[in-house]
Amino acid sequence: MYIKRIIAATAIIGLIIAGFFAYTIYGKFLTPNTAFNNEEAHVYIPTNASYQDVQAELEPLLKNKTSFDEVAQRKGYIGNIKAGHFIIKKGSNNNDIVNAIRSGNIPIKISFNNQERLEDLAGRIAQQLEADSTSLMKAFKDTQFLETNGFTEETALSMYLPNTYEFYWNTDAVGYRDKMLTEYKRFWTEDRLAKAEKQNLTPAEVYTLASIVQKETAKNDERPRVAGVYLNRLHNNWTLDADPTVIYAVKRESNDFDRVIKRVLYKDLETDSPYNTYKYAGLPPGPIFMPDLSAINAVLNPESHEYYFFVANVSKPGYHLFAKTIGQHNANRKQYIDWINNQGINR
């Protein structure tokens, strides 16, 4: 009888200990452990991160860091850290959090436009993806990649079409570049290629001309007409005489792309650069800017007309006056010169 009581007491004590242990484990696994008030928190874990790096990233988000560490250890996460962008929901418990950062890498949307050079694009992308600008520039300018895919260092920017794209945050530089090549090939459909061929242009040349068109006019509805002017000049072997290319040439020759030039001077027209379309016929070696898709479409679908000249319309800001003859153009140009002088714009 006495032995039975001992066995019963031992069993009860065992159950109490087991219950306490189960309650403790349950609490560590299933009790909410978030310390933020927003509906969700975004966590970015770098490639090759240590568990200490993860702890530093999570610490501001957790109520109880110690309990999280214990659960992470029990679930084998500490030795199996994954890089990426993860979302933790408000009120998540430690079990949920570990599951989220172990297998919930969520893509992000990145966007870019209006970049003047590859260097600017690299800086923009480095702000959105894990890859840094140095590795991106190395991938962008990789000689073998460019040659294999029909680009030069001057035309490389034309592979990057401004838009919003979905990427994993931890995509490396080569991965980003290669996906953009895929997007480039997807954009250049048979229909677009046929339209480019109709204008006797390659896709890279379309992009280059579009960059000039966009620099000339910010008005989407005017871009097909401006594109038509430049195509008329190209098809008749005229120089383009595009002021934006002169500005780019001056910046490039001085290696000062932060410089602001509001007015092209006669001395600028003498800049000896293949980007100076007053001095050299045809298109420049590559784009002077990253054009919007609307500017690219304007070159592919230009307005058909007999205009060869245009100048800013001071009575309708943002738009231009178009002319078929040099006489008409000079009359239009005079009103612009008078206006710009009155504004005191010397550079």
C-alpha positions in Angstrom: 0.0 0.0 0.0 2.8 2.3 1.0 4.7 1.6 -2.3 1.5 2.3 -4.3 1.2 5.7 -2.6 4.9 6.5 -3.5 4.3 5.4 -7.1 1.1 7.5 -7.3 2.9 10.5 -5.8 5.8 10.2 -8.1 3.4 10.0 -11.1 1.6 13.1 -9.9 4.9 15.0 -9.5 6.0 13.8 -12.9 2.7 15.0 -14.4 3.1 18.4 -12.7 6.7 18.7 -14.0 5.7 17.6 -17.5 2.8 20.0 -17.4 5.0 22.8 -16.3 7.6 21.9 -18.9 4.9 21.7 -21.6 3.4 25.1 -20.4 6.9 26.7 -20.6 7.6 25.3 -24.1 4.1 26.3 -25.2 4.6 29.8 -23.9 8.0 30.1 -25.7 6.6 28.8 -28.9 3.1 30.1 -29.1 2.9 33.3 -27.0 2.9 36.5 -29.1 6.3 38.1 -29.1 6.2 41.2 -31.3 7.0 44.7 -29.9 5.9 46.8 -32.9 2.6 48.6 -33.4 2.4 48.4 -37.2 0.5 45.6 -38.8 3.7 44.1 -40.1 7.5 44.6 -40.0 9.9 44.1 -42.8 13.1 42.3 -42.1 16.1 42.2 -44.4 18.7 39.5 -43.8 21.9 39.8 -45.9 23.6 37.0 -47.7 26.0 35.1 -45.5 24.5 36.7 -42.3 25.4 35.3 -39.0 22.9 34.6 -36.3 24.2 37.6 -34.5 23.3 39.7 -37.5 19.8 38.2 -37.4 19.6 39.0 -33.7 20.5 42.6 -34.3 17.9 42.9 -37.0 15.1 41.4 -34.9 15.9 42.8 -31.5 13.9 46.0 -31.9 10.9 44.0 -33.0 10.8 41.4 -30.2 9.4 41.6 -26.7 11.5 38.7 -25.4 14.7 38.1 -27.3 15.8 35.2 -25.0 12.6 33.1 -25.7 13.1 33.7 -29.4 16.7 32.5 -29.3 15.5 29.3 -27.5 12.9 28.6 -30.1 15.3 29.4 -33.0 17.7 26.9 -31.5 15.1 24.1 -31.1 13.9 24.6 -34.6 17.4 24.4 -36.1 17.3 27.9 -37.5 20.5 29.1 -36.0 22.5 26.8 -38.3 20.3 27.3 -41.4 20.0 31.1 -41.9 18.3 32.3 -45.1 19.0 35.6 -46.8 16.1 37.7 -48.1 13.2 40.0 -47.4 10.8 38.7 -44.8 7.6 40.0 -43.3 6.6 39.5 -39.6 3.0 40.1 -38.7 2.0 41.9 -35.6 1.2 39.5 -32.8 3.3 36.7 -34.3 4.7 34.1 -31.8 8.3 32.8 -31.9 7.3 29.8 -34.0 5.6 32.0 -36.6 8.6 34.3 -36.7 11.1 31.6 -37.2 9.0 30.0 -40.0 8.6 33.5 -41.6 12.4 34.2 -41.7 13.3 30.7 -42.7 11.1 30.1 -45.7 9.1 33.2 -46.4 11.5 35.2 -48.7 9.0 37.7 -50.3 9.8 39.6 -53.6 9.9 43.3 -53.6 8.9 45.8 -56.3 11.7 48.0 -57.6 11.5 50.8 -60.1 13.8 53.1 -62.0 13.6 55.8 -64.6 15.3 59.0 -65.9 18.8 57.7 -65.2 21.5 59.6 -67.2 24.3 56.9 -67.0 24.9 53.4 -66.0 26.5 54.8 -62.8 23.3 56.5 -61.9 21.3 53.3 -62.6 23.7 51.3 -60.4 23.2 53.8 -57.6 19.4 53.6 -57.9 19.3 49.8 -57.9 21.7 49.6 -55.0 19.2 51.6 -52.9 16.6 48.9 -53.5 18.4 45.5 -53.7 21.2 44.0 -51.6 23.7 44.3 -54.5 26.0 47.3 -54.2 26.7 49.8 -56.9 30.3 48.5 -57.5 29.1 44.9 -58.2 26.3 46.2 -60.4 28.7 48.4 -62.5 31.0 45.4 -62.9 28.0 43.3 -64.2 26.7 46.1 -66.4 30.1 46.6 -68.1 31.2 43.0 -68.4 32.8 42.9 -71.8 31.8 39.3 -72.6 28.2 39.8 -71.7 28.0 43.0 -73.8 29.6 41.4 -76.8 27.5 38.2 -76.6 24.3 40.2 -76.5 25.1 42.8 -79.1 25.8 45.8 -76.8 28.7 48.2 -76.4 29.6 50.1 -73.2 28.0 53.1 -74.9 24.7 51.3 -75.7 24.6 49.2 -72.5 22.0 51.6 -70.9 19.5 50.8 -73.6 19.1 47.3 -72.2 17.4 48.7 -69.1 13.8 49.7 -69.8 12.3 52.0 -67.1 9.4 50.3 -65.3 8.5 48.5 -62.1 9.8 45.0 -61.7 9.6 42.3 -59.1 12.8 40.9 -57.6 14.0 39.1 -54.5 15.8 41.6 -52.4 18.9 39.4 -52.2 19.2 39.1 -56.0 22.9 39.7 -56.8 24.2 42.0 -59.5 24.5 39.4 -62.2 21.0 38.1 -61.4 19.6 41.6 -61.7 21.4 42.2 -65.0 20.3 38.9 -66.5 16.7 39.4 -65.6 16.7 42.8 -67.2 18.1 41.2 -70.4 15.1 38.9 -70.3 12.7 41.9 -69.9 14.5 43.6 -72.8 14.0 40.7 -75.1 10.3 40.4 -74.0 9.8 44.1 -74.8 11.2 43.9 -78.3 8.4 42.0 -79.9 8.3 41.2 -83.6 5.9 44.2 -84.0 8.3 46.6 -82.3 11.2 45.2 -84.2 9.3 45.7 -87.5 8.5 49.3 -86.6 12.2 50.0 -85.8 13.3 48.4 -89.1 10.8 50.6 -90.9 12.7 53.6 -89.6 16.0 52.0 -90.4 16.9 51.8 -86.8 18.1 49.1 -84.4 16.5 48.7 -81.0 19.6 50.5 -79.4 19.2 53.3 -81.9 15.5 53.7 -81.1 16.5 54.0 -77.4 19.1 56.6 -78.2 16.8 58.7 -80.3 14.1 58.3 -77.7 16.5 59.7 -75.1 17.0 62.8 -77.3 13.3 63.2 -77.9 12.5 63.0 -74.2 15.2 65.6 -73.3 13.6 67.9 -75.9 10.1 67.7 -74.7 8.4 66.6 -71.4 5.0 66.6 -73.1 4.0 63.0 -74.0 1.6 64.2 -76.7 4.3 66.2 -78.5 6.9 63.4 -78.6 5.7 61.7 -81.8 6.0 65.0 -83.6 9.5 65.7 -82.2 10.5 62.2 -83.1 9.2 62.8 -86.7 11.5 65.9 -87.0 14.6 64.0 -86.0 13.7 61.1 -88.3 13.2 63.5 -91.2 16.6 64.9 -90.6 18.2 61.4 -90.2 16.6 60.1 -93.4 17.8 63.1 -95.3 21.4 62.9 -93.9 21.1 66.1 -92.0 22.8 66.6 -88.7 20.4 66.3 -85.8 21.5 69.6 -84.2 20.0 68.5 -80.9 20.9 70.8 -77.9 20.5 68.0 -75.3 23.3 66.0 -77.0 25.6 69.1 -76.8 24.8 69.4 -73.1 25.6 65.7 -72.6 28.8 66.1 -74.6 29.9 69.1 -72.5 29.2 67.2 -69.3 31.0 64.1 -70.5 34.1 66.0 -71.7 34.3 67.7 -68.3 33.3 64.6 -66.4 30.9 66.7 -64.4 27.4 65.2 -64.7 26.1 67.2 -61.8 26.5 70.4 -63.8 23.3 72.3 -64.7 23.3 73.8 -68.2 20.1 75.7 -69.1 21.4 77.4 -72.2 23.7 76.1 -75.0 26.3 78.6 -76.1 28.0 78.9 -79.4 31.3 77.7 -77.9 29.5 74.6 -76.7 28.7 73.7 -80.3 32.4 73.3 -80.9 32.8 70.6 -78.4 34.7 67.8 -80.1 32.6 64.8 -79.1 30.8 62.1 -81.0 27.8 63.1 -78.8 27.7 66.6 -80.3 25.1 66.2 -83.1 25.9 69.7 -84.4 29.4 68.6 -85.2 28.8 64.9 -86.2 26.0 63.5 -88.4 23.8 60.7 -87.4 22.9 59.4 -83.9 25.4 59.6 -81.1 27.2 56.4 -80.0 24.6 55.7 -77.3 21.7 57.2 -75.3 22.2 60.5 -73.4 19.5 59.6 -70.9 17.1 56.8 -69.9 13.9 57.6 -71.9 10.4 56.7 -70.7 8.5 54.0 -72.7 6.3 56.8 -74.1 9.4 58.3 -75.8 10.4 54.9 -77.1 6.9 54.4 -78.5 7.0 57.9 -80.0 10.1 56.9 -82.1 8.4 53.7 -83.1 5.2 55.5 -84.0 6.3 58.9 -85.1 4.1 61.6 -86.6 4.4 61.8 -90.3 5.0 65.4 -91.4 7.5 67.7 -93.3 8.9 69.6 -90.3 12.7 69.8 -89.9 13.0 72.4 -87.2 11.5 73.3 -83.9 12.1 75.7 -81.0 10.4 76.4 -77.6 7.0 78.0 -77.7 7.2 80.8 -75.1 3.5 81.4 -75.3 2.7 77.7 -74.5 5.3 76.6 -71.9 6.6 73.0 -72.5 5.6 72.9 -76.1 7.4 73.9 -79.3 6.9 75.8 -82.6 7.6 73.6 -85.6 8.8 74.8 -89.0 9.4 73.3 -92.5 11.9 75.9 -93.7 14.9 77.6 -92.2 13.2 81.0 -92.8 10.1 80.0 -90.7 12.4 78.5 -88.1 14.5 81.7 -87.7 11.4 83.7 -87.2 10.3 81.3 -84.5 13.7 81.2 -83.0 13.9 85.0 -82.7 11.0 85.1 -80.3 12.6 82.4 -78.2 16.0 84.2 -78.1 14.3 87.5 -77.1 12.5 85.7 -74.3 15.5 83.9 -72.9 17.5 87.1 -73.0 14.8 88.8 -71.1 14.9 86.0 -68.5 18.6 86.7 -67.9 19.5 83.0 -68.6 23.1 83.1 -69.6 24.1 79.5 -68.9 
